[in-house]
Amino acid sequence: MMRLRQIALVARDLAAAEADIRDVLGLDYAYDDPGVGKFGLKNAVFPVGDTFLEVVSPKAEGTTAGRLLDKRGGDGGYMVILQVDDGIAARQQVARAGARVIEQAEFEGVVMTHIHPKDIGGAILSVDSMPTPDEWRWGGPVWPEHVRTDISTGIVGAELQGSDPERMAWRWGEVLAREAGRAGEGWRILLDGSELRFVPARDGRGEGLCAFDVAVRDPAAAVARAQARGLVDAAGQPTLCGTRVRFVAA
């Protein structure tokens, strides 16, 4: 099993990003993870079905997140977290592919491995395993009690952009031991119940996590909620935290 379990975005104003996410996606709970404090961050983690949307925000100078905000000209994508059955095997595959690990941990049946974005392109990638497939420690201890699926049911895709999407897709595939294939103008890696896409960068913001897909009950209503908050760009594309959102029918 390898599935997209969590997307992380970065914002200068965490409260404003939280308010937009709550309203557009119909969510009512966010976990403040104290563990990100060691990186100079504060955050909010929302359960979207049994997947998760996280927003991080710098609370100190000199953070990776702060540098990314400056580099890409504002809020945007930050990290992709995949859940795998065997975190140790996934880490060994990362080593075989010659990618650097920037953070790793093992505790209470959890195995976490963060991969250097310069070695894969696009974003920080983490491959994590939990004691059981249904668990997700990054969502906090009580997230199952706060799941609301009347509007949004899950995150089902992530899109990364760069100057050479084919090369980026090939590299992610090598690190994950998954095949990348052509998809329209870009490339795609299929996961279990989700996908990763790699497309040309055309918005002037450079390489990065540029979009994600959310399964919703009523895509038109989701777009209308984004429009009401001024979160639809000139091309008619909804955005959250500086990141394009594609609403797909649940």
Buried (B, 14 or more C-beta within 10 A) or exposed (E): EBBBBBBBBBBBEBEBBBEBBBBBBBBEBBBEBEEBEEBBBBBBBBBBBBBBBBBBBBBEEEBBBBEBBEEBEEBBBBBBBBBBEEBEBBBEBBEEBEBEBBEBEEEEEBBBBBBBBEBBBBBBBBBBBBEEEEBBBBBBEEBEEBBBBEBBBBBBBBBBBBEBBBBBBBBBBBBBEBEBEEBEEBBBBBBEBBBBBBBEBEBEBBBBBBBBBBBBBEBEEBBEBBEEEEBBEEEEBBBBBBBBBBBBEB
